Amino acid sequence: MNGLSKEELQEEYDILLKKYDELSTNLYRVNSKLKESEALKGHFISNVSNELINPFASILVLAENLQQMGEGQMQQAKAMASMIFDEAFHLDFQLKNIFAAAIIEAGTGGMRTGTVDLKHLFQKNVRFFEKAVSQKKLTVNLHFKGEKGGEDFSSFITDEEKLDLILKNLLDNAIKFSFENGQVSLNVTLENEMLTFTICNGGKGIPEDKKQLIYDRFRQLDERINSINNGNGLGLSIVSAYVGFLNGSITVAEETDRLTCFKVSVPQLESQDEWGDFDQFMVDDDEKF
């Protein structure tokens, strides 16, 4: 038998058996990951259906009722208009995340850099969530600090669209998981061309064994369909991807008992996209005149 001794044959057999065991183990892990991925996608589709269909249906019903109102029903009309705004607000935010996730998945999202007024951007996003903050009776504390060496919060170069969605998702997350009557703090620092902001909220916190999973696409800490914390599980995965695009970093920590803080640091980009404002004037190469 190829001149091999019994001991050599046994040795080769043991090596092959070990490789077989390793392949079987790896195959089992891959299969488990695929099953988990399919389950998460199924849960995601169920959530997205609710997140999109329900607001659309509510808007249609409210708009129809609004059309049928007569004179002297101004108060009811205002209340319905407010509900339409709430549903449209929620729908707009969910669609932004879904489109962003699709672009990330397709690998077609390029950088569009320009000069950003950071104070305006952060203040605008705090106002964006005013109603959600009011409904939970929260207090949002926004602080800017660390201006040194002539650096100015109004002239930071980055991709504003990506930074905006990072901030929106982290604020939404902080508000969503805060206890009522609590506080959300947002501290912003700009030093040595490095933007750092920390968002902290008081809530149930993130279990230690879940911290490595929170950036997974479709993943939610509470994955029950009827969970009180609605959402589609895309927010933090988009935050992680966009922070990476901006050459930045993100960390999460429990600063104190039940105080969760996300810290994001992004450097100022080296060059400015001078053509970003002219995209609307570009035409298709196949356009015929």
SVG drawing of the C-alpha trace seen along z (x, -y; Angstrom):
<svg xmlns="http://www.w3.org/2000/svg" viewBox="-69 -82 76 84">
<polyline fill="none" stroke="black" stroke-width="0.4" points="0.0,0.0 2.3,-2.7 5.0,-1.4 3.6,-3.1 3.8,-1.5 0.8,-0.9 1.9,-3.8 2.2,-6.2 -1.2,-5.2 -2.7,-5.7 -1.0,-9.1 -2.5,-10.1 -5.9,-8.8 -5.8,-10.9 -4.8,-14.0 -7.7,-13.5 -10.1,-12.8 -9.0,-16.1 -9.5,-18.0 -12.9,-16.4 -13.9,-17.4 -12.7,-21.0 -14.7,-21.2 -17.8,-19.8 -17.5,-22.3 -17.0,-25.2 -19.9,-24.0 -22.1,-23.8 -21.2,-27.4 -21.9,-28.7 -25.2,-26.9 -26.1,-28.3 -25.2,-31.8 -27.3,-31.4 -30.3,-30.3 -29.8,-33.2 -29.5,-35.6 -32.7,-34.3 -34.5,-34.6 -33.3,-38.2 -34.3,-39.1 -37.7,-37.6 -38.1,-39.6 -36.8,-42.7 -39.4,-42.3 -42.2,-41.9 -41.0,-45.0 -40.6,-47.1 -44.0,-46.1 -45.5,-47.5 -43.2,-50.5 -44.2,-51.5 -47.7,-50.2 -49.2,-51.4 -48.1,-55.1 -49.3,-55.1 -52.7,-53.7 -53.0,-56.1 -52.2,-59.1 -54.8,-58.1 -57.5,-57.6 -56.7,-60.9 -56.5,-62.8 -59.9,-61.4 -61.5,-62.4 -59.9,-65.8 -61.5,-66.4 -64.9,-65.6 -64.8,-68.1 -67.0,-71.2 -66.7,-74.7 -66.4,-75.1 -64.2,-72.0 -60.8,-73.8 -59.7,-72.1 -60.4,-68.6 -58.7,-69.5 -55.6,-70.7 -55.5,-67.5 -55.7,-65.4 -53.1,-67.5 -50.8,-66.9 -51.4,-63.1 -50.7,-63.2 -47.4,-65.1 -46.4,-62.4 -47.0,-59.6 -45.2,-61.3 -42.3,-62.2 -41.9,-58.6 -42.3,-57.3 -39.7,-59.8 -37.1,-58.7 -37.7,-55.0 -37.4,-55.5 -34.1,-57.5 -32.7,-54.5 -34.0,-51.9 -32.5,-53.8 -29.2,-54.3 -29.0,-50.6 -29.7,-49.8 -27.0,-52.1 -24.5,-50.7 -25.4,-47.1 -25.0,-48.0 -21.7,-49.8 -22.7,-52.8 -22.6,-55.5 -19.8,-57.9 -18.5,-60.7 -19.9,-64.2 -17.9,-66.6 -18.4,-70.2 -18.3,-72.8 -20.7,-72.1 -21.9,-74.5 -21.8,-72.0 -23.7,-74.1 -26.5,-74.5 -26.5,-70.8 -26.7,-69.6 -29.3,-72.2 -31.4,-71.4 -31.4,-67.7 -32.3,-68.4 -35.3,-70.4 -36.1,-67.5 -37.0,-65.3 -38.8,-68.0 -42.2,-66.2 -40.8,-62.8 -38.8,-64.4 -42.0,-66.2 -44.1,-63.1 -41.7,-61.2 -41.2,-64.4 -37.4,-64.3 -34.9,-67.0 -32.2,-67.3 -29.0,-69.1 -26.8,-70.2 -23.3,-71.5 -20.5,-72.7 -17.0,-72.8 -13.3,-72.7 -12.9,-75.4 -9.1,-75.9 -6.5,-77.2 -8.9,-79.2 -11.1,-76.2 -14.6,-77.1 -17.8,-75.0 -19.1,-76.6 -16.4,-75.5 -15.9,-71.8 -15.4,-69.8 -17.2,-66.4 -20.0,-64.6 -23.0,-66.4 -25.6,-63.9 -23.8,-61.0 -23.1,-62.9 -26.7,-64.1 -28.1,-60.5 -25.5,-59.3 -26.7,-62.0 -30.4,-61.3 -30.1,-57.6 -28.2,-58.0 -30.6,-60.7 -33.6,-58.5 -32.0,-55.6 -31.3,-57.6 -34.9,-59.0 -36.5,-55.7 -34.7,-53.8 -34.8,-56.6 -37.1,-56.3 -39.8,-58.9 -38.9,-62.2 -35.3,-61.4 -32.4,-63.3 -30.5,-63.0 -27.1,-64.7 -25.3,-65.6 -21.7,-67.0 -19.9,-68.2 -16.2,-68.9 -14.0,-70.2 -10.3,-70.1 -7.3,-69.7 -9.7,-69.1 -11.3,-66.2 -15.1,-66.3 -16.2,-64.2 -19.7,-64.0 -21.1,-61.8 -24.8,-61.0 -25.9,-59.6 -29.3,-58.5 -30.8,-56.9 -32.6,-53.6 -32.4,-49.9 -28.9,-49.9 -27.3,-47.4 -26.4,-43.9 -22.7,-43.2 -23.2,-40.2 -25.2,-42.3 -22.7,-45.1 -21.0,-43.2 -24.3,-42.6 -25.9,-46.1 -24.3,-47.1 -25.5,-44.0 -27.9,-44.7 -31.5,-43.9 -30.6,-43.3 -32.6,-44.6 -32.1,-44.0 -35.8,-43.2 -36.7,-41.3 -40.3,-40.6 -42.7,-41.8 -44.8,-43.6 -41.9,-45.2 -42.6,-48.6 -39.4,-49.8 -40.4,-50.0 -37.8,-50.2 -36.4,-48.0 -32.9,-47.3 -31.1,-49.3 -30.2,-52.4 -27.0,-51.4 -25.7,-49.4 -26.0,-52.5 -24.3,-54.6 -21.4,-52.1 -21.0,-52.0 -21.2,-55.8 -18.7,-56.4 -16.4,-54.1 -16.9,-56.0 -15.9,-59.2 -12.7,-57.5 -14.0,-57.8 -14.7,-55.5 -17.7,-54.7 -17.7,-53.2 -20.5,-52.4 -20.1,-52.3 -22.1,-52.2 -20.8,-55.4 -22.8,-54.7 -25.7,-52.4 -28.2,-52.5 -26.5,-55.4 -25.6,-54.4 -23.3,-56.6 -22.3,-56.4 -19.1,-58.3 -18.4,-59.2 -15.1,-60.7 -14.6,-61.8 -11.7,-63.7 -12.1,-66.7 -11.7,-65.5 -8.7,-66.8 -10.4,-68.1 -13.7,-69.6 -15.9,-68.3 -16.3,-71.5 -18.7,-69.8 -21.2,-68.6 -23.5,-71.6 -23.6,-71.1 -24.9,-67.5 -28.4,-68.8 -27.1,-70.2 -25.5,-67.0 -27.3,-65.1 -27.2,-61.5 -24.4,-60.6 -27.1,-59.0 -29.2,-62.1 -29.9,-63.1 -30.3,-66.7"/>
</svg>
